[in-house]
Amino acid sequence: MSKVNHHASSAIKDFEKTEKGLKVTFQSGKSYLYEGVPANVILGLERAESKGRYFMAEIKPKYTATKIA
């Protein structure tokens, strides 16, 4: 698992690649697991200038989320 802390994003506190997909923790403290997110999409999030914009375009509308915290 690789955990990345991104304080530059106004919405995303951090995210972590897991065996099942992508765990995203928001500034609110709520965490969600987005299942089936492939490595290339996670890499795109890591490299994106705007994490929030990339997340809203490439992850949220395309992958199922389950609230985990």
C-alpha positions in Angstrom: 0.0 0.0 0.0 1.3 3.4 -0.8 -0.1 6.4 1.1 0.2 9.9 -0.3 -0.5 13.1 1.7 -1.9 16.0 -0.3 -2.5 19.1 1.7 -2.5 21.2 -1.5 -6.0 19.9 -2.4 -8.9 21.8 -0.9 -11.1 18.7 -0.7 -8.8 15.7 -0.6 -6.7 15.2 2.6 -4.9 12.1 1.4 -5.3 8.9 -0.6 -4.0 5.4 -0.5 -3.8 2.6 -3.0 -5.2 -0.6 -1.5 -5.6 -4.2 -2.7 -9.3 -3.4 -3.6 -8.8 0.1 -5.2 -8.3 3.6 -3.9 -9.0 4.9 -0.4 -9.7 8.6 -0.3 -9.8 10.7 2.9 -11.4 14.1 2.5 -10.7 17.2 4.6 -13.9 16.5 6.4 -12.4 13.3 7.8 -14.7 11.0 5.9 -13.0 8.2 4.0 -14.3 6.2 1.0 -13.0 3.2 -0.9 -13.3 3.5 -4.7 -13.2 -0.1 -5.9 -11.4 -1.2 -9.0 -9.4 2.0 -9.7 -6.5 0.9 -11.8 -2.9 1.8 -11.1 -2.7 4.2 -14.1 -5.6 6.3 -12.8 -4.1 6.4 -9.3 -0.8 7.5 -10.9 -2.7 10.2 -12.8 -4.1 11.4 -9.4 -0.6 11.5 -7.9 0.7 13.6 -10.8 -2.3 15.9 -11.2 -1.8 19.5 -10.6 -5.3 19.7 -9.2 -6.1 16.6 -7.2 -9.7 17.6 -6.7 -10.3 18.4 -10.3 -8.8 15.1 -11.5 -10.7 13.2 -8.8 -14.0 14.7 -9.9 -13.4 14.0 -13.6 -11.7 10.6 -13.6 -12.6 8.8 -10.4 -15.8 9.9 -8.7 -18.1 9.5 -11.8 -16.5 6.2 -12.9 -16.0 4.0 -9.8 -18.3 2.9 -7.0 -17.6 4.3 -3.6 -18.2 2.7 -0.2 -18.0 4.8 2.9 -15.4 3.3 5.3 -15.0 6.0 8.0 
